């Protein structure tokens, strides 16, 4: 049956399993509402009688995706990207084609790497809808953009010392700790005293506190321990504070830019402190497997990009050519 509420027509019917279903038809026109009502009842009959899969919308898919993802740290990134895909709202999964998605992504004014993050999210949701939820029988093939491989940006020790010298004291402490541990910016800024065991010289992060979604234990060297000792007593809960002596979740970009300019360092992000830490370790003979564990990377390929910084182990192979021209 049909009924009206606030000028909008609604459908009210019972399916074959006895479940009562009420839903808005989204129209104030009675004839259009009748046609849509009959269409919905026919689709429901096909679902009930011949086992046809119900038609699901993109909204249903991403809501279930978020529910199943739970408290993972990357969920906020997913929410942000979904907000930037309004064109898909209300669409049936079966109506979302590869061409439609690629057209939407192509119009975005962002880097190819960022476009790939959107495509990867859409593809992951479609794959789960097909393989796990069994909502659809197949999924479109989405092509990824070709990303330019960027060089690893890292500092020489003398540059790092200069950066620390010109930075405000609160930031200098964070820089030193980052270079000593390789931790990401957020993990440094949100570090709490309850995560640290000074006696064992370790700190740890639970799975929901890391980018990889895996628990991480961090070995604290002498530099890290010195920083922690100097930070004691400044706050009862958090280790690091901003310039206003309060906990923060990000580095102020303008202050960071001024510090870099003063240190005469160009093209350097805060995250490059992590690259610097990894580069220094590789150059001092730390195996890639150990670096992967120390940095909490998910796969060996993620640390392979640092391998070229320590080619010394290849000396014996290159020496095979010594007698060719000498």
N, C-alpha and C positions, 0 to 999 in steps of 0.2 A: 504494500500500500504506500501511498504518498501522503506526506503531511508537510505543513509549512511552518517555518519558524523564522521570525525576523525577516520576512519577505523571501527567504531562501527555501527552495523545495528540498525535502529529504526523502530517502527511501527507507522502508522498514519491511524486512522480510525474514523468513526462516529458511535456512539451508537444509539439505537432506539429513544432516546429523542432528538437527534440532536446535542448532545455534541461531539465536536471534541476531540479525545484523542491521545496524542503523548507520547510515552514512549520508553526508551532504552530497547533493547533486550539483552544487555550485551554480545554480541558475535561479532566476526569478520568473522565468518563462515556463508556464505549466506544460505546454506541448513539448518543449525541449526536455523538460524533466521526465515526462512520460516515455519519450524515446530512449533516454539514457537509462531509465529504470528498467525498461524491457531488455535493453542490451546487457545490463548488469545481471539480470536474472537468467538470461540465456547463457552468459559466460559461467555463472555459478552452476547452472545445470550441467554444463560440459565438465566442470571440475568434479561435481558430485557423481555423475553417471558414467563418464568415460575416462575419468582419471586425468584429465588435462590439468597441467600445472596452472595455478593462479597467476595472473599477471601482476608482477611486482614493480614498484616504482623505485627510482633512484633514491628518493627520500627514505624509503623503507630500508634500502640496502645500506646507506651510509649510517643510518641510526643503529642498525644491528652491528655494523662494523665497529662503531665507537663503543657500543656496549660490550662487545667481545674483547676489544682491545684493552678495556679497563683503565687502570691507572698508569699505563706506560707513559714515559716521559714525552715521547714523540706524538702523543695524542693531540697536544695543543697545536702542533704543526699541521696535523691532519684537519683539525677544525678550521684553522685559518685558510687552508687551501680550499676546503669545501665552501666556505663563505664566498670565495672568489670564483665559484662555478655556478652562479645563479641560473645560467642557461639550462642546466640539467634538472633544476627543481621541478618536481611534478611529472617528469617524463617516465614512461614505462621503460624498463631495462631493454625490452625487445625493440624499442624504437631508437635507442641510442646506437648510432653506427660509428664506425671508425672515422668516416669522413666528417661527421658532425663534431666528434671530439677533437680531431686534428685541426679543424677550422677554428674551433673555440680557443684552443691552445695557441695557435699561430698568431692570433690577434693580441695576445698578452705581451705587454711591453716589459719583458724581463729576459734574463739570459737564457741560453739554451739549456744550461744546467738546471735552472729553476723550472723551465718548461718540462724537463724530464721528470722532475719531482711530482708535478701534477699528473703526468701520464702514468707514472709508476703507481700512484695512489689509485687512479681510476682502474688500471689494469688489475691491481691486487683485489679490489672490491669485486670486480667482475669475475675473477678467478675463484674467489671464495663463494660467490653466488652460484657458480656452476658446479664446483667440485665438492663443496661442503654443505651448502644449504640446499642444493639441487633445485634452485629457483628457475634456472635457465638451462637449455641444452647445449648452447655453445656461446662463445664470447668473441667479440671482434678482435682483430689483430692490430695492436697499436704500435706504431713505429716510434723509436726514440730518436731524439736529435743527436747529432754528432757533436760531442763536447771537445773543446780544445784542452789538451793536457797541459796543465800549468806546472811550471817548475816549482820545486819546493823552496819556499822562502825561509831562510834561517840566518841567525846572527853569528858572527865570530865572537869569541869570549870578550874581547876588548870592546866590541860594540855593545854587548849586553851590560857590561860594567858601566859604560857611559850612560846607557838608558836608565839604569838603576840610580846613578848619581844625580841625574837631573829631575827624576820623578819626585812628586810629593811623597813624604815618608809612608803614608798609608798605602799608596800605590806601589812604591818600591818594595814593600814587604810582600805584596801580592805577586809582583813580577819575580822576585827571588824564589818564592814558594812554587810558582808555576814552572820556572826553569829547573827547579830541583825535583819536581814530581811528575811533570808532564800532564798535569790535570787540566781539564777544560775550564774555561772561564767560570761557568755556572757552578761547577763542582768546587772551585776555590772559594767563590763568593758565598756559597751557602754552607760551607763546612762548619760543623758544630763541634764543640768540645767533647760531646758525648760519643763522637765518631772516632776519637783519638785515644790511643793507649801509648802514653809517653814512655812507659817502662819497656814495652816491647818495640817501641819505635815504629808503629804502624798506625794507619788510619784506614777506614773502610767505608764503602758505599754499597747500599742495597741495590738490588736489580732495578727497582723503579726510580733510582737516582742517577742512573747512567744512561748515556745515549745508546749503548749497545743492548740495553735491557738485561745485562748480566752483572752479578755482584762483582765488586772490584776491591781487592786489598792492595794498599799502597805502602811500599817500604820507604821509611823516612830517613834520608841521609843526614849528614851533619848540618848542611845548609838549611834543610827543612826544619830540623830540630831547633836550630838557632832562631829561625823566624818564629816558631811557635812559642819558644821561651820568651821572646820579646813581646809577643802578643798577649800573653797571660795577664789577666786582671783588667783588660780593656772592656770586655763584655762577658756577661755570665753565660750566654748561650752560643753566640757566634764568634768565630775566630777572627774574621776580617771585617773591618768597618770602612765606610766611605769617608770622604772629606768632612762630613758633618758628624762623624762619630756615630753613624747608624748603619745597621746591616743593609745591604743592597743586593740586587740580583743581576746587575750589569754594570760595565764600566762606562762612564760618561764619555761619549765619542769626542766631544770638543776638547776635553781635558787631555785625552789620549793623543789627539792630533797635535796639541801644543807640546806635549812631552816629546813626541817623535821629532818635531821640528827642532826643538831645543837640543836633542841628542844628534841631530843631523842624520836621521834614519828615514829613508823613504820607502814607500810601498810595503808597509809592514802592518799586519793586523795583530790583534791580541792573540788570536788562535795560532799565529806563527811562533809564539813562545813554545807551544807544544811541538811544533815542527823542529824548533831549535833544540829542545830537549832530546828528541828522538835522533836528530842528526849528530849531536855530540856523543850520544851513547854508541851509535853505530860506528862512528869514527874511532871510538876507543875499544872496539872489538866485541861489543855485546852482540850475541847471535840474534838473528831475526826472530826466532821462536821465543826467546826471552823477552825481547822488546815487545812482541805482540802481547804477551802475558802482562808485562808491566804497564802497558798503555791501555789494556782492556779492549784491544781491537778484536773484531768478530772473526775475521778471516786472515790467513797469511798474506793474501794479495794486498791487504791494506797497509802492510808494513814493507812490502816488496819495493815500494817507491823510494825507500831510503837506502836500498842495497847499493846503489851506485856510488854512495858516499864512502864506502869502505872497500876499494878494489884490491887491497893489499894481498888478499888470499889468492889473487890471480897472478902474482909475480912469478911463481914457479912455472906457470904455463907460458907466459909471455917470454920467459927466459929461453925457451926452446928455440927462439929465432936469433939468439945472440951470435951464433957462429955463422949466420948467413951473410952478413956484410962486414963483420969484424975480421 
